[in-house]
């Protein structure tokens, strides 16, 4: 049985970014980017074996963000990460 290696290092080939749709309120863009960041962090935490929201405290989430070279998330984003872990099981 083959086992895939899990890494939290940034990819060498970045994905092509598409421009966001114009004309939306600023809050929509802030919320959209926050959801994307929370999703990236939740996936990285799940890959490292964090399956319970109670084990994903703010310090652990921020340490994961540091390893992924992502700006430290806010308390709201940390809450979103825990919610994604909770409902992603």
N, CA, C and O atoms as a GROMACS GRO file, in nm:
protein
  356
    1UNK      N    1   0.084  -0.116   0.000
    1UNK     CA    2   0.000   0.000   0.000
    1UNK      C    3   0.090   0.124   0.000
    1UNK      O    4   0.180   0.136   0.083
    2UNK      N    5   0.065   0.214  -0.092
    2UNK     CA    6   0.145   0.335  -0.103
    2UNK      C    7   0.090   0.442  -0.009
    2UNK      O    8  -0.031   0.455   0.008
    3UNK      N    9   0.179   0.517   0.049
    3UNK     CA   10   0.140   0.625   0.140
    3UNK      C   11   0.189   0.756   0.080
    3UNK      O   12   0.306   0.770   0.043
    4UNK      N   13   0.098   0.851   0.071
    4UNK     CA   14   0.135   0.982   0.014
    4UNK      C   15   0.204   1.065   0.121
    4UNK      O   16   0.165   1.065   0.237
    5UNK      N   17   0.306   1.135   0.081
    5UNK     CA   18   0.376   1.225   0.172
    5UNK      C   19   0.300   1.356   0.180
    5UNK      O   20   0.259   1.412   0.078
    6UNK      N   21   0.281   1.405   0.301
    6UNK     CA   22   0.208   1.529   0.323
    6UNK      C   23   0.309   1.638   0.357
    6UNK      O   24   0.397   1.618   0.441
    7UNK      N   25   0.296   1.750   0.292
    7UNK     CA   26   0.385   1.861   0.320
    7UNK      C   27   0.305   1.989   0.335
    7UNK      O   28   0.200   2.004   0.273
    8UNK      N   29   0.352   2.079   0.416
    8UNK     CA   30   0.286   2.207   0.433
    8UNK      C   31   0.371   2.318   0.374
    8UNK      O   32   0.348   2.436   0.401
    9UNK      N   33   0.468   2.281   0.292
    9UNK     CA   34   0.553   2.380   0.226
    9UNK      C   35   0.476   2.442   0.110
    9UNK      O   36   0.395   2.373   0.047
   10UNK      N   37   0.500   2.568   0.080
   10UNK     CA   38   0.433   2.631  -0.034
   10UNK      C   39   0.472   2.562  -0.165
   10UNK      O   40   0.584   2.515  -0.180
   11UNK      N   41   0.379   2.556  -0.257
   11UNK     CA   42   0.406   2.495  -0.386
   11UNK      C   43   0.503   2.583  -0.466
   11UNK      O   44   0.502   2.706  -0.454
   12UNK      N   45   0.584   2.520  -0.546
   12UNK     CA   46   0.678   2.595  -0.628
   12UNK      C   47   0.611   2.659  -0.748
   12UNK      O   48   0.657   2.762  -0.798
   13UNK      N   49   0.503   2.600  -0.794
   13UNK     CA   50   0.431   2.656  -0.908
   13UNK      C   51   0.299   2.713  -0.860
   13UNK      O   52   0.206   2.637  -0.833
   14UNK      N   53   0.288   2.844  -0.850
   14UNK     CA   54   0.164   2.904  -0.802
   14UNK      C   55   0.052   2.887  -0.904
   14UNK      O   56   0.076   2.882  -1.025
   15UNK      N   57  -0.069   2.878  -0.854
   15UNK     CA   58  -0.185   2.868  -0.941
   15UNK      C   59  -0.209   3.002  -1.007
   15UNK      O   60  -0.178   3.107  -0.951
   16UNK      N   61  -0.265   2.998  -1.127
   16UNK     CA   62  -0.297   3.123  -1.195
   16UNK      C   63  -0.417   3.186  -1.125
   16UNK      O   64  -0.519   3.122  -1.102
   17UNK      N   65  -0.402   3.312  -1.093
   17UNK     CA   66  -0.509   3.384  -1.026
   17UNK      C   67  -0.596   3.454  -1.128
   17UNK      O   68  -0.547   3.514  -1.224
   18UNK      N   69  -0.726   3.446  -1.106
   18UNK     CA   70  -0.820   3.518  -1.191
   18UNK      C   71  -0.862   3.644  -1.116
   18UNK      O   72  -0.873   3.641  -0.993
   19UNK      N   73  -0.887   3.751  -1.186
   19UNK     CA   74  -0.932   3.872  -1.117
   19UNK      C   75  -1.070   3.851  -1.057
   19UNK      O   76  -1.155   3.782  -1.114
   20UNK      N   77  -1.091   3.912  -0.942
   20UNK     CA   78  -1.222   3.904  -0.879
   20UNK      C   79  -1.320   3.992  -0.954
   20UNK      O   80  -1.279   4.090  -1.018
   21UNK      N   81  -1.449   3.958  -0.948
   21UNK     CA   82  -1.546   4.039  -1.021
   21UNK      C   83  -1.553   4.182  -0.966
   21UNK      O   84  -1.546   4.204  -0.845
   22UNK      N   85  -1.566   4.275  -1.056
   22UNK     CA   86  -1.570   4.416  -1.015
   22UNK      C   87  -1.711   4.456  -0.974
   22UNK      O   88  -1.809   4.391  -1.011
   23UNK      N   89  -1.719   4.563  -0.897
   23UNK     CA   90  -1.848   4.620  -0.863
   23UNK      C   91  -1.911   4.568  -0.735
   23UNK      O   92  -2.023   4.607  -0.701
   24UNK      N   93  -1.843   4.481  -0.663
   24UNK     CA   94  -1.898   4.430  -0.537
   24UNK      C   95  -1.860   4.524  -0.424
   24UNK      O   96  -1.762   4.599  -0.435
   25UNK      N   97  -1.936   4.521  -0.314
   25UNK     CA   98  -1.897   4.602  -0.199
   25UNK      C   99  -1.766   4.551  -0.139
   25UNK      O  100  -1.735   4.433  -0.151
   26UNK      N  101  -1.691   4.639  -0.076
   26UNK     CA  102  -1.561   4.604  -0.018
   26UNK      C  103  -1.573   4.487   0.079
   26UNK      O  104  -1.485   4.400   0.082
   27UNK      N  105  -1.679   4.483   0.157
   27UNK     CA  106  -1.696   4.375   0.255
   27UNK      C  107  -1.702   4.238   0.188
   27UNK      O  108  -1.659   4.139   0.247
   28UNK      N  109  -1.754   4.232   0.067
   28UNK     CA  110  -1.760   4.104  -0.005
   28UNK      C  111  -1.619   4.053  -0.032
   28UNK      O  112  -1.591   3.934  -0.013
   29UNK      N  113  -1.529   4.142  -0.076
   29UNK     CA  114  -1.392   4.102  -0.105
   29UNK      C  115  -1.318   4.060   0.022
   29UNK      O  116  -1.243   3.963   0.021
   30UNK      N  117  -1.340   4.132   0.131
   30UNK     CA  118  -1.277   4.097   0.258
   30UNK      C  119  -1.325   3.960   0.303
   30UNK      O  120  -1.244   3.876   0.344
   31UNK      N  121  -1.455   3.936   0.295
   31UNK     CA  122  -1.512   3.807   0.336
   31UNK      C  123  -1.461   3.694   0.245
   31UNK      O  124  -1.430   3.585   0.293
   32UNK      N  125  -1.455   3.721   0.116
   32UNK     CA  126  -1.408   3.620   0.020
   32UNK      C  127  -1.264   3.579   0.051
   32UNK      O  128  -1.234   3.460   0.056
   33UNK      N  129  -1.177   3.676   0.070
   33UNK     CA  130  -1.037   3.645   0.098
   33UNK      C  131  -1.021   3.577   0.233
   33UNK      O  132  -0.935   3.490   0.249
   34UNK      N  133  -1.102   3.614   0.330
   34UNK     CA  134  -1.098   3.550   0.462
   34UNK      C  135  -1.138   3.403   0.450
   34UNK      O  136  -1.076   3.317   0.512
   35UNK      N  137  -1.241   3.374   0.371
   35UNK     CA  138  -1.284   3.235   0.353
   35UNK      C  139  -1.176   3.153   0.283
   35UNK      O  140  -1.153   3.037   0.319
   36UNK      N  141  -1.109   3.212   0.184
   36UNK     CA  142  -1.001   3.140   0.115
   36UNK      C  143  -0.886   3.109   0.211
   36UNK      O  144  -0.832   2.998   0.209
   37UNK      N  145  -0.849   3.206   0.293
   37UNK     CA  146  -0.741   3.184   0.389
   37UNK      C  147  -0.780   3.077   0.490
   37UNK      O  148  -0.699   2.990   0.522
   38UNK      N  149  -0.902   3.082   0.540
   38UNK     CA  150  -0.949   2.983   0.637
   38UNK      C  151  -0.948   2.843   0.576
   38UNK      O  152  -0.914   2.746   0.642
   39UNK      N  153  -0.986   2.834   0.449
   39UNK     CA  154  -0.988   2.704   0.383
   39UNK      C  155  -0.846   2.649   0.367
   39UNK      O  156  -0.823   2.531   0.392
   40UNK      N  157  -0.751   2.734   0.326
   40UNK     CA  158  -0.612   2.688   0.313
   40UNK      C  159  -0.557   2.641   0.447
   40UNK      O  160  -0.490   2.538   0.454
   41UNK      N  161  -0.586   2.716   0.552
   41UNK     CA  162  -0.535   2.678   0.685
   41UNK      C  163  -0.601   2.550   0.736
   41UNK      O  164  -0.535   2.466   0.796
   42UNK      N  165  -0.731   2.535   0.714
   42UNK     CA  166  -0.801   2.414   0.759
   42UNK      C  167  -0.745   2.292   0.688
   42UNK      O  168  -0.725   2.188   0.751
   43UNK      N  169  -0.721   2.302   0.560
   43UNK     CA  170  -0.665   2.189   0.484
   43UNK      C  171  -0.526   2.154   0.536
   43UNK      O  172  -0.494   2.037   0.552
   44UNK      N  173  -0.444   2.256   0.561
   44UNK     CA  174  -0.309   2.230   0.612
   44UNK      C  175  -0.314   2.164   0.750
   44UNK      O  176  -0.237   2.072   0.778
   45UNK      N  177  -0.406   2.209   0.836
   45UNK     CA  178  -0.418   2.149   0.969
   45UNK      C  179  -0.467   2.005   0.960
   45UNK      O  180  -0.417   1.918   1.031
   46UNK      N  181  -0.563   1.980   0.873
   46UNK     CA  182  -0.612   1.842   0.856
   46UNK      C  183  -0.501   1.752   0.803
   46UNK      O  184  -0.490   1.636   0.843
   47UNK      N  185  -0.419   1.805   0.713
   47UNK     CA  186  -0.307   1.727   0.660
   47UNK      C  187  -0.204   1.694   0.766
   47UNK      O  188  -0.136   1.592   0.757
   48UNK      N  189  -0.191   1.780   0.867
   48UNK     CA  190  -0.094   1.754   0.973
   48UNK      C  191  -0.153   1.673   1.089
   48UNK      O  192  -0.085   1.648   1.188
   49UNK      N  193  -0.280   1.632   1.077
   49UNK     CA  194  -0.339   1.545   1.178
   49UNK      C  195  -0.425   1.614   1.282
   49UNK      O  196  -0.460   1.552   1.382
   50UNK      N  197  -0.459   1.738   1.261
   50UNK     CA  198  -0.548   1.808   1.354
   50UNK      C  199  -0.690   1.787   1.305
   50UNK      O  200  -0.734   1.851   1.209
   51UNK      N  201  -0.764   1.696   1.371
   51UNK     CA  202  -0.899   1.662   1.328
   51UNK      C  203  -1.006   1.714   1.421
   51UNK      O  204  -1.125   1.707   1.389
   52UNK      N  205  -0.968   1.766   1.536
   52UNK     CA  206  -1.064   1.818   1.634
   52UNK      C  207  -1.048   1.969   1.645
   52UNK      O  208  -0.936   2.018   1.659
   53UNK      N  209  -1.159   2.045   1.640
   53UNK     CA  210  -1.148   2.190   1.654
   53UNK      C  211  -1.089   2.231   1.788
   53UNK      O  212  -1.027   2.337   1.799
   54UNK      N  213  -1.108   2.150   1.890
   54UNK     CA  214  -1.056   2.184   2.022
   54UNK      C  215  -0.904   2.182   2.027
   54UNK      O  216  -0.844   2.248   2.112
   55UNK      N  217  -0.840   2.107   1.937
   55UNK     CA  218  -0.694   2.103   1.934
   55UNK      C  219  -0.635   2.211   1.844
   55UNK      O  220  -0.513   2.228   1.839
   56UNK      N  221  -0.721   2.283   1.772
   56UNK     CA  222  -0.674   2.390   1.682
   56UNK      C  223  -0.696   2.524   1.751
   56UNK      O  224  -0.789   2.598   1.717
   57UNK      N  225  -0.609   2.556   1.846
   57UNK     CA  226  -0.622   2.686   1.911
   57UNK      C  227  -0.559   2.793   1.822
   57UNK      O  228  -0.496   2.761   1.721
   58UNK      N  229  -0.578   2.918   1.859
   58UNK     CA  230  -0.530   3.029   1.776
   58UNK      C  231  -0.379   3.022   1.753
   58UNK      O  232  -0.332   3.051   1.644
   59UNK      N  233  -0.305   2.983   1.855
   59UNK     CA  234  -0.158   2.976   1.842
   59UNK      C  235  -0.119   2.871   1.738
   59UNK      O  236  -0.028   2.894   1.658
   60UNK      N  237  -0.186   2.757   1.739
   60UNK     CA  238  -0.153   2.651   1.644
   60UNK      C  239  -0.191   2.693   1.501
   60UNK      O  240  -0.117   2.666   1.406
   61UNK      N  241  -0.304   2.758   1.487
   61UNK     CA  242  -0.347   2.805   1.355
   61UNK      C  243  -0.250   2.909   1.302
   61UNK      O  244  -0.213   2.907   1.185
   62UNK      N  245  -0.207   3.000   1.390
   62UNK     CA  246  -0.113   3.104   1.347
   62UNK      C  247   0.024   3.046   1.316
   62UNK      O  248   0.094   3.096   1.228
   63UNK      N  249   0.065   2.943   1.388
   63UNK     CA  250   0.192   2.876   1.358
   63UNK      C  251   0.186   2.808   1.222
   63UNK      O  252   0.283   2.808   1.146
   64UNK      N  253   0.071   2.749   1.192
   64UNK     CA  254   0.052   2.687   1.061
   64UNK      C  255   0.058   2.793   0.951
   64UNK      O  256   0.117   2.770   0.845
   65UNK      N  257  -0.003   2.907   0.975
   65UNK     CA  258   0.000   3.017   0.878
   65UNK      C  259   0.144   3.062   0.856
   65UNK      O  260   0.184   3.093   0.743
   66UNK      N  261   0.221   3.066   0.961
   66UNK     CA  262   0.362   3.106   0.950
   66UNK      C  263   0.440   3.006   0.865
   66UNK      O  264   0.521   3.046   0.781
   67UNK      N  265   0.415   2.875   0.885
   67UNK     CA  266   0.482   2.773   0.805
   67UNK      C  267   0.444   2.781   0.658
   67UNK      O  268   0.524   2.749   0.570
   68UNK      N  269   0.319   2.824   0.632
   68UNK     CA  270   0.271   2.835   0.493
   68UNK      C  271   0.304   2.970   0.430
   68UNK      O  272   0.268   2.996   0.315
   69UNK      N  273   0.371   3.056   0.505
   69UNK     CA  274   0.404   3.192   0.460
   69UNK      C  275   0.280   3.273   0.429
   69UNK      O  276   0.273   3.344   0.329
   70UNK      N  277   0.180   3.261   0.518
   70UNK     CA  278   0.055   3.337   0.509
   70UNK      C  279   0.056   3.436   0.625
   70UNK      O  280   0.103   3.404   0.734
   71UNK      N  281   0.004   3.556   0.603
   71UNK     CA  282  -0.007   3.653   0.712
   71UNK      C  283  -0.086   3.592   0.827
   71UNK      O  284  -0.179   3.516   0.803
   72UNK      N  285  -0.050   3.624   0.951
   72UNK     CA  286  -0.122   3.567   1.066
   72UNK      C  287  -0.272   3.599   1.059
   72UNK      O  288  -0.310   3.714   1.036
   73UNK      N  289  -0.356   3.498   1.078
   73UNK     CA  290  -0.500   3.521   1.068
   73UNK      C  291  -0.554   3.592   1.191
   73UNK      O  292  -0.496   3.586   1.299
   74UNK      N  293  -0.666   3.660   1.172
   74UNK     CA  294  -0.734   3.728   1.282
   74UNK      C  295  -0.810   3.625   1.366
   74UNK      O  296  -0.817   3.507   1.330
   75UNK      N  297  -0.865   3.671   1.478
   75UNK     CA  298  -0.946   3.581   1.562
   75UNK      C  299  -1.067   3.530   1.485
   75UNK      O  300  -1.107   3.415   1.503
   76UNK      N  301  -1.125   3.615   1.400
   76UNK     CA  302  -1.243   3.573   1.322
   76UNK      C  303  -1.204   3.461   1.225
   76UNK      O  304  -1.276   3.363   1.211
   77UNK      N  305  -1.090   3.476   1.159
   77UNK     CA  306  -1.045   3.373   1.066
   77UNK      C  307  -1.013   3.244   1.140
   77UNK      O  308  -1.043   3.136   1.090
   78UNK      N  309  -0.954   3.253   1.258
   78UNK     CA  310  -0.926   3.133   1.338
   78UNK      C  311  -1.056   3.060   1.373
   78UNK      O  312  -1.062   2.937   1.370
   79UNK      N  313  -1.159   3.138   1.405
   79UNK     CA  314  -1.290   3.078   1.433
   79UNK      C  315  -1.345   3.007   1.311
   79UNK      O  316  -1.403   2.899   1.321
   80UNK      N  317  -1.325   3.068   1.194
   80UNK     CA  318  -1.371   3.006   1.070
   80UNK      C  319  -1.295   2.876   1.041
   80UNK      O  320  -1.354   2.779   0.992
   81UNK      N  321  -1.166   2.874   1.071
   81UNK     CA  322  -1.086   2.753   1.051
   81UNK      C  323  -1.141   2.640   1.138
   81UNK      O  324  -1.157   2.528   1.091
   82UNK      N  325  -1.170   2.670   1.264
   82UNK     CA  326  -1.225   2.567   1.353
   82UNK      C  327  -1.361   2.519   1.304
   82UNK      O  328  -1.392   2.400   1.314
   83UNK      N  329  -1.442   2.609   1.251
   83UNK     CA  330  -1.572   2.569   1.198
   83UNK      C  331  -1.556   2.478   1.077
   83UNK      O  332  -1.629   2.380   1.063
   84UNK      N  333  -1.460   2.509   0.989
   84UNK     CA  334  -1.436   2.423   0.874
   84UNK      C  335  -1.386   2.285   0.917
   84UNK      O  336  -1.425   2.184   0.859
   85UNK      N  337  -1.302   2.280   1.018
   85UNK     CA  338  -1.254   2.150   1.068
   85UNK      C  339  -1.370   2.071   1.127
   85UNK      O  340  -1.382   1.951   1.104
   86UNK      N  341  -1.456   2.140   1.203
   86UNK     CA  342  -1.571   2.075   1.267
   86UNK      C  343  -1.664   2.013   1.162
   86UNK      O  344  -1.706   1.898   1.177
   87UNK      N  345  -1.695   2.088   1.057
   87UNK     CA  346  -1.791   2.040   0.958
   87UNK      C  347  -1.725   1.963   0.846
   87UNK      O  348  -1.795   1.906   0.762
   88UNK      N  349  -1.595   1.958   0.843
   88UNK     CA  350  -1.524   1.885   0.739
   88UNK      C  351  -1.501   1.739   0.772
   88UNK      O  352  -1.453   1.663   0.689
   89UNK      N  353  -1.535   1.699   0.893
   89UNK     CA  354  -1.510   1.561   0.933
   89UNK      C  355  -1.609   1.468   0.871
   89UNK      O  356  -1.602   1.347   0.894
   0.00000   0.00000   0.00000
